[in-house]
Amino acid sequence: MQSVKVQVKTHEEFLIESLKDPEEAAAYVSAVLEEEKPDSELLPLCLGHVVAALGGEGDRQWVKDFGAGDKSQAVYELAAWLDSFGLQLTVSVK
């Protein structure tokens, strides 16, 4: 019997592949920004996936720096503040 090698993608590999479509990347980041009780590591993780799909090495460093501080919490606070006015923070394709 002949053995067949099947390449199986992980969930993360599949996600990153799908994020190569800018529309998908924008929807992914927007969904993360809409989280009601976000974990402080969620936004940097999301941005890391987007960078893996669309960015370069310098972008990876920016995400590391972003995740190292309280910057993601500030973004979520901004989203919550805008929400109090009936506004929404979103990401769209340029």
C-alpha positions in Angstrom: 0.0 0.0 0.0 1.3 3.4 -0.9 1.5 6.0 1.8 0.0 9.4 1.1 1.3 12.5 2.8 -1.4 15.0 3.6 -0.5 18.5 4.6 -2.9 19.7 7.2 -3.0 23.4 8.1 -3.4 24.5 11.6 -6.2 26.9 12.5 -3.7 29.8 12.7 -2.2 29.0 9.3 -5.7 28.9 7.8 -6.5 32.2 9.5 -3.4 33.9 8.3 -4.0 32.6 4.8 -7.6 34.1 4.9 -6.3 37.4 6.2 -4.3 38.0 3.0 -7.6 39.3 1.7 -7.7 42.9 3.0 -11.5 42.7 3.4 -11.1 39.7 5.7 -8.3 41.4 7.7 -10.4 44.6 8.2 -13.4 42.5 9.3 -11.2 40.5 11.7 -9.7 43.6 13.4 -13.2 45.3 13.6 -14.6 42.2 15.3 -11.8 42.2 17.9 -12.5 45.9 18.5 -16.1 45.1 19.2 -15.4 42.7 22.0 -17.4 43.5 25.1 -14.9 42.2 27.6 -11.6 42.1 25.7 -8.5 40.5 27.1 -5.6 42.9 26.8 -3.7 40.3 24.7 -6.4 39.9 22.2 -5.7 43.0 20.0 -2.0 42.4 19.8 -2.6 38.8 18.9 -5.0 39.9 16.2 -2.6 42.5 14.8 0.1 39.9 14.8 -2.0 37.7 12.6 -2.7 40.6 10.2 1.0 41.4 10.1 1.8 37.8 9.3 -0.6 38.0 6.4 0.0 41.5 5.1 3.0 43.0 6.7 6.8 43.0 6.8 9.5 42.7 9.4 9.2 46.3 10.6 5.5 45.8 11.2 6.2 42.8 13.3 8.4 44.9 15.6 5.6 47.5 15.8 3.1 44.9 17.0 5.6 43.6 19.6 6.1 47.1 20.9 2.3 47.7 20.9 1.7 44.5 22.8 4.4 45.3 25.4 2.6 48.4 26.7 -1.0 49.2 27.7 -1.7 50.5 24.3 -4.4 47.9 23.5 -6.3 48.9 26.6 -6.3 52.5 25.4 -7.7 51.4 22.1 -10.5 49.5 23.9 -11.2 52.5 26.1 -11.5 54.6 23.0 -13.9 52.1 21.4 -16.0 52.1 24.6 -16.0 55.9 24.8 -17.2 56.1 21.2 -19.8 53.5 21.8 -21.3 55.7 24.6 -22.1 58.2 21.8 -23.6 55.6 19.6 -20.4 55.5 17.4 -18.2 52.5 16.5 -14.5 52.2 15.9 -14.0 50.1 12.8 -11.3 49.2 10.3 -12.0 49.3 6.5 -10.0 48.7 3.4 -8.4 51.8 1.9 
